[in-house]
Amino acid sequence: MLLVCSFALAQTPAPNNKPDPVQDAGKREAARQSADSWLGLLDAHDYVDNWDQANFVFKSGINKASWQSIWKGVRDPLGDFQGRTFKRLDSKFHLPEDPKEDKWIVVQYDSVFTKRSATEIVALKQDKDGQWRVAGYNVVPTGPGRMLVAQPTTEQAAANTPPPQPLQN
């Protein structure tokens, strides 16, 4: 399992009285849009803006200078990004990195890369300004990858090429 900014997802709610953010459609949509935007920056290899848009919890786990090398070690083995499908959105309580026991929104995607398919898990925490920002990211390879627009292999191209014709005078 590949892991960046680790986070363990507890299944039991922490004893706090904060409302569950998943019950609020506006918070769900804002968190999902934030996750989509953040992942889009990763897909575009825009490591600086990607790190800048993350939550303090994420930034405290890895500095900006290290993010690019860690990113390459995590996602490069998967191959080039091909596509992503939303899978689910949940709330979790009391992640070890957050001693305040705030509630988080966790978004999961089924993603396809050229070498492997994977489940991407993005944990978001609402900042003081009300914005949902990524505070954790995990990618778990799940199977072989695929090219969405496949190019023929050399052997396939050769098999589909007609044999040379004799010259006619």
C-alpha positions in Angstrom: 0.0 0.0 0.0 1.3 3.4 -1.0 0.8 6.2 1.6 1.3 9.9 1.7 0.5 11.9 4.8 -0.8 8.9 6.6 -4.2 9.0 8.2 -6.0 6.2 10.1 -9.8 6.3 9.7 -11.5 5.5 13.0 -14.9 3.8 12.6 -16.3 5.0 15.9 -17.4 8.7 16.3 -15.4 10.7 18.8 -17.4 12.1 21.6 -18.0 15.6 20.4 -21.2 17.5 19.6 -20.2 19.0 16.2 -22.8 18.3 13.5 -21.8 15.6 10.9 -20.7 17.5 7.8 -21.8 14.7 5.5 -25.4 15.5 6.4 -25.0 19.0 4.9 -25.3 18.9 1.1 -23.4 22.1 0.7 -20.5 20.9 2.7 -20.5 17.6 0.8 -20.3 19.4 -2.5 -17.7 21.9 -1.3 -15.5 19.1 0.0 -15.8 17.1 -3.2 -15.0 20.1 -5.4 -12.0 20.8 -3.3 -10.8 17.2 -3.6 -11.4 17.2 -7.3 -9.4 20.4 -7.7 -6.6 19.2 -5.6 -6.3 15.9 -7.4 -6.4 17.8 -10.7 -3.3 19.7 -9.7 -1.6 16.4 -8.8 -2.6 15.0 -12.2 -1.1 18.1 -13.9 2.2 17.7 -11.9 1.6 21.1 -10.3 3.2 20.2 -7.0 3.7 23.8 -5.7 0.0 24.8 -6.0 -1.1 21.4 -4.9 0.9 21.7 -1.6 -0.2 25.4 -1.2 -3.9 24.4 -1.4 -3.6 21.7 1.3 -4.7 22.0 4.9 -2.3 22.8 7.7 -2.4 19.2 8.9 -1.1 18.0 5.5 1.5 20.7 5.3 2.8 19.9 8.8 3.3 16.3 7.7 5.5 17.1 4.7 7.3 20.3 3.6 6.9 21.7 0.1 10.4 20.8 -1.0 9.8 17.1 -0.2 6.4 16.9 -1.8 7.6 16.6 -5.4 9.9 13.7 -4.7 7.4 11.9 -2.5 4.7 12.4 -5.2 7.0 10.9 -7.8 7.6 7.8 -5.6 3.9 7.3 -5.0 2.2 8.0 -8.3 4.9 7.4 -11.0 4.8 3.6 -10.4 1.1 3.8 -11.4 1.8 5.3 -14.8 0.1 8.2 -16.5 -3.3 9.3 -15.1 -6.1 8.2 -17.4 -9.4 8.8 -15.5 -11.2 8.9 -12.2 -14.7 8.0 -11.0 -16.3 9.2 -7.8 -16.9 6.2 -5.5 -18.1 7.5 -2.1 -18.0 10.3 0.5 -18.1 9.7 4.3 -17.4 11.5 7.5 -14.8 10.3 9.9 -14.0 11.3 13.4 -10.8 11.7 15.4 -7.9 11.2 13.0 -4.6 10.8 14.9 -3.1 13.9 13.3 -5.9 16.1 14.6 -6.0 16.3 18.4 -9.1 18.5 18.4 -11.2 15.5 17.2 -12.8 17.5 14.4 -14.9 15.8 11.9 -13.5 15.2 8.5 -14.9 14.4 5.1 -13.3 11.5 3.2 -13.8 11.1 -0.5 -12.9 8.0 -2.4 -12.3 7.6 -6.1 -11.7 4.6 -8.4 -8.8 5.8 -10.6 -7.1 4.4 -13.7 -3.5 4.9 -14.6 -1.6 3.3 -17.5 0.2 0.7 -15.3 -2.3 0.2 -12.5 -5.7 1.0 -11.3 -6.1 2.3 -7.8 -8.4 3.7 -5.1 -7.6 7.2 -4.2 -8.7 8.4 -0.7 -8.7 12.1 0.0 -9.3 13.3 3.6 -10.5 16.9 3.9 -10.8 19.2 7.0 -12.6 22.5 7.1 -10.3 25.4 7.8 -11.2 28.4 10.0 -12.1 30.3 6.8 -14.8 27.7 6.1 -13.0 26.2 3.1 -12.5 22.4 2.9 -8.9 21.6 2.2 -7.0 18.3 1.7 -5.3 17.1 4.9 -4.5 13.5 3.9 -4.1 11.5 0.7 -3.7 7.8 0.2 -3.5 5.8 -3.0 -4.0 2.0 -3.0 -3.2 0.0 -6.2 -6.1 -2.3 -7.0 -5.3 -3.9 -10.3 -3.8 -3.6 -13.7 -3.9 -0.3 -15.5 -5.1 0.4 -19.0 -4.8 3.0 -21.7 -8.0 4.7 -22.5 -6.8 5.5 -26.0 -4.5 2.6 -26.9 -1.9 2.9 -29.5 -1.2 -0.3 -31.5 1.9 -2.2 -30.6 4.7 -2.6 -33.2 3.5 -6.2 -33.7 -0.1 -5.1 -34.2 0.8 -2.4 -36.6 3.0 -4.8 -38.6 0.2 -7.4 -38.8 -2.2 -4.8 -40.2 0.2 -3.5 -42.8 -0.3 -5.0 -46.3 2.6 -6.8 -47.8 4.7 -4.8 -50.2 3.5 -5.0 -53.8 5.8 -5.7 -56.7 6.7 -2.7 -58.8 4.9 -2.5 -62.1 6.4 -1.0 -65.2 
